[in-house]
């Protein structure tokens, strides 16, 4: 099991200096990864006074101030991004971090704040189609070979993107999705990892629900070898018996990454910092 920190890019954490400072603490405390949410907006119109940070710029700053931890957006809503721009950004961050980036992608949520407010198509089917086409484009451009594409939503003339990613055969892609939906996990089976969340967040995925997710994934691929299974939750950092019991449940269910949720629904920022400083669960 590997352990990381999962942190919003808004609210208390809508401060790029705080995010970089926390990432340094994450590495010093022995965590394996630092992952940022990717939202432009989250709340309804009357609540749009929350501060946000662009996660890609923040992750670039983090890459420059750390040496070991894996890092990446978790998740970036690919249907509201230009896939070729994401392809370029990800490769640049791959080199800047010396091969430490992981790319988390999904259809994006909530659809009103992330799409409707900007005049973007928020229909679930359209977002799913754009996600699939976007993934085809990104992986095609990362090949470093001549590539063209003609899809329903995107058309690319033949071109070659260089350099190829530092990581080979490519930057690992984690695909997110909400349980109990099935389509996101059939999609995730064809990439390098899965990051399920509950469709009624902040309700959490349970080991039983993860069993259902992995059953779908295994119906699309023969095994989970070299495949990341990412779950999120909370541990105490000071009660090894409680933490061990929780982590063992996830290990037995097939998880390979446990991401500690660090956000304002859990505690005040000072307490969250203390949890990070305490390091990964002792199991």
C-alpha positions in Angstrom: 0.0 0.0 0.0 1.1 3.5 -0.8 -0.1 6.6 1.0 -0.9 10.0 -0.2 -2.7 13.3 0.6 -5.8 14.3 -1.3 -6.5 18.0 -1.0 -8.9 20.6 -2.5 -7.7 23.5 -4.7 -10.2 25.9 -3.0 -11.4 27.2 0.3 -8.6 27.3 2.9 -6.4 25.7 0.3 -7.1 28.4 -2.3 -3.6 29.7 -1.5 -0.7 28.5 -3.6 1.9 29.3 -1.0 0.0 27.2 1.6 -0.3 24.3 -0.9 3.5 24.3 -1.7 4.3 24.5 2.0 2.0 21.6 2.8 3.5 19.5 -0.1 6.9 20.0 1.5 5.5 18.7 4.8 3.9 15.8 3.0 7.3 14.7 1.6 9.2 15.3 4.8 6.6 13.3 6.8 7.1 10.2 4.6 3.9 10.2 2.4 4.2 8.8 -1.1 2.0 11.2 -3.0 0.3 14.7 -3.1 -2.8 15.1 -5.2 -4.9 18.1 -5.9 -8.6 18.5 -6.9 -9.2 20.3 -10.1 -12.2 22.7 -9.9 -13.0 26.0 -11.5 -16.1 26.5 -9.4 -18.0 24.2 -7.0 -20.8 26.1 -5.4 -23.9 27.9 -6.5 -23.9 31.5 -7.7 -24.6 33.0 -4.2 -21.6 31.2 -2.7 -18.9 32.2 -5.3 -16.7 34.0 -2.9 -14.4 31.0 -2.3 -10.8 31.3 -3.3 -9.4 28.9 -5.9 -5.9 27.9 -7.2 -5.1 26.5 -10.6 -4.0 23.0 -9.8 -1.6 22.7 -12.7 0.4 25.8 -11.8 0.3 24.7 -8.1 1.6 21.2 -9.0 4.4 22.8 -11.1 5.4 24.8 -8.0 5.2 21.6 -5.9 7.4 19.7 -8.4 10.1 22.4 -8.0 10.1 22.2 -4.2 9.9 18.4 -3.8 12.0 15.4 -4.9 10.3 12.1 -4.2 6.5 12.3 -3.9 4.2 11.4 -6.8 1.9 14.2 -7.7 -1.0 15.0 -10.0 -4.5 16.3 -10.5 -7.2 14.1 -9.0 -9.1 14.5 -11.0 -9.0 16.9 -13.9 -12.3 17.1 -15.8 -11.1 16.3 -19.2 -14.3 17.3 -21.1 -13.8 21.0 -20.1 -10.1 20.9 -21.2 -8.5 20.9 -24.6 -7.0 17.4 -24.7 -3.9 18.5 -26.7 -3.3 21.2 -24.1 -3.5 18.7 -21.3 -1.1 16.4 -23.3 1.5 19.2 -23.5 1.0 20.3 -19.8 1.3 16.8 -18.5 4.5 16.1 -20.4 6.1 19.4 -19.3 5.2 18.5 -15.7 6.5 15.0 -16.2 9.9 16.4 -17.0 9.8 19.1 -14.4 9.1 16.5 -11.7 11.6 14.1 -13.1 8.9 11.5 -13.9 6.7 11.8 -10.8 3.4 12.9 -12.3 0.2 10.8 -12.4 -2.7 12.0 -14.5 -6.2 11.6 -12.9 -9.1 12.2 -15.3 -12.9 12.1 -15.2 -16.1 13.6 -16.6 -16.2 16.4 -14.0 -18.6 17.5 -11.3 -20.7 19.3 -10.4 -22.0 19.8 -14.0 -23.7 23.2 -13.3 -20.7 25.0 -11.8 -18.1 23.3 -13.9 -19.9 23.4 -17.2 -23.2 25.2 -17.4 -21.9 28.4 -15.9 -19.3 28.6 -18.7 -21.6 27.7 -21.6 -20.1 24.2 -21.8 -22.2 21.1 -22.5 -23.0 19.5 -19.2 -25.0 16.5 -20.4 -23.5 13.3 -18.9 -23.5 11.4 -22.2 -21.6 14.2 -24.0 -19.1 14.6 -21.2 -18.5 10.9 -21.3 -18.0 11.0 -25.1 -15.5 13.9 -24.7 -13.6 12.1 -22.0 -13.2 9.0 -24.2 -12.1 11.0 -27.2 -9.8 13.1 -25.1 -8.1 10.1 -23.7 -7.6 8.7 -27.2 -6.0 12.0 -28.2 -3.8 12.4 -25.2 -2.4 8.9 -25.5 -2.0 9.2 -29.3 -0.1 12.5 -29.0 2.1 11.0 -26.3 3.3 8.3 -28.7 5.6 10.8 -30.3 4.6 9.5 -33.7 2.5 11.1 -36.4 -1.1 11.2 -35.2 -4.4 12.4 -36.5 -7.9 12.0 -35.1 -11.5 12.3 -36.3 -14.1 12.0 -33.6 -17.6 13.3 -32.9 -16.3 16.2 -30.8 -12.6 16.6 -31.8 -10.8 16.5 -35.1 -7.0 16.8 -35.4 -4.9 17.0 -38.6 -1.8 14.8 -38.6 0.8 16.1 -36.2 3.7 14.9 -34.0 4.0 16.0 -30.4 7.6 15.9 -29.0 9.1 15.1 -26.6 7.4 11.9 -25.6 6.7 11.6 -21.8 9.7 11.0 -19.6 7.8 8.0 -18.1 7.5 5.1 -20.4 5.4 3.6 -21.9 3.5 6.7 -20.8 2.4 8.9 -17.9 0.1 6.6 -15.8 -3.5 7.5 -16.1 -6.0 7.0 -13.3 -9.7 7.2 -14.3 -12.2 8.4 -11.7 -15.9 7.7 -11.5 -18.8 7.6 -9.1 -20.2 4.4 -7.7 -22.6 2.7 -8.3 -22.3 3.7 -12.0 -20.6 1.1 -14.2 -19.5 2.9 -17.3 -16.6 4.8 -15.6 -15.1 1.6 -14.4 -15.3 -0.2 -17.8 -13.4 2.8 -19.1 -10.9 2.8 -16.2 -10.0 -0.9 -17.0 -8.2 0.2 -20.1 -5.8 2.6 -18.4 -3.5 2.4 -15.4 -5.6 2.8 -12.4 -9.0 3.6 -11.0 -10.1 6.2 -8.4 -13.7 5.6 -7.4 -15.7 8.1 -5.4 -19.3 7.9 -4.2 -21.7 9.5 -6.5 -23.4 11.0 -3.4 -20.1 12.5 -2.0 -19.3 13.2 0.8 -20.5 9.6 1.3 -17.5 7.3 1.0 -16.7 4.3 -1.1 -16.6 1.2 1.2 -14.6 -2.0 0.7 -17.8 -3.7 -0.4 -18.4 -1.1 -3.1 -14.8 -1.4 -4.2 -15.4 -5.1 -4.7 -18.2 -4.2 -7.2 -15.9 -1.7 -8.9 -13.1 -4.3 -9.3 -15.5 -6.9 -10.6 -16.4 -4.5 -13.4 -12.8 -3.8 -14.1 -11.8 -7.5 -14.2 -14.6 -8.1 -16.7 -12.6 -5.9 -19.1 -9.1 -7.0 -18.3 -7.6 -10.3 -17.2 -6.0 -9.2 -14.0 -4.9 -6.2 -11.8 -1.2 -6.7 -12.2 0.6 -3.3 -12.3 -2.8 -1.6 -11.9 -3.4 1.1 -9.3 -6.6 1.0 -7.1 -7.0 4.3 -5.3 -9.3 4.9 -2.3 -9.8 7.9 -0.1 -10.6 8.1 3.6 -9.4 9.2 7.0 -7.0 7.7 9.5 -6.1 9.0 12.9 -2.3 9.1 12.7 -2.1 8.4 16.4 -4.0 5.2 17.0 -2.2 2.4 15.2 -4.8 -0.3 16.1 -7.7 1.7 14.5 -5.6 2.7 11.5 -4.3 -0.8 11.0 -7.8 -2.3 11.0 -9.0 0.2 8.4 -6.0 -0.2 6.1 -6.1 -4.0 6.3 -9.8 -3.8 5.1 -8.7 -1.8 2.1 -5.6 -4.0 1.4 -7.8 -7.1 1.4 -10.3 -5.4 -0.9 -7.5 -4.8 -3.4 -6.5 -1.2 -2.9 -2.9 -0.2 -3.7 -3.1 3.5 -2.7 -4.8 5.1 0.3 -5.3 8.9 0.1 -5.9 10.8 3.3 -8.7 13.2 2.8 -7.6 16.7 3.9 -10.4 19.2 3.6 -12.6 21.6 5.6 -15.5 19.1 6.1 -13.1 17.2 8.3 -11.4 19.7 10.6 -9.7 23.1 10.8 -6.6 23.7 8.8 -4.3 23.6 11.8 -5.6 20.1 12.7 -5.3 18.9 9.1 -1.7 20.1 9.1 -1.0 18.1 12.3 -2.5 15.0 10.6 -0.1 15.4 7.7 2.9 15.9 9.9 2.1 12.7 11.8 2.8 10.8 8.6 1.1 7.8 7.0 -0.7 5.3 9.1 1.5 2.9 11.0 0.5 -0.6 9.9 
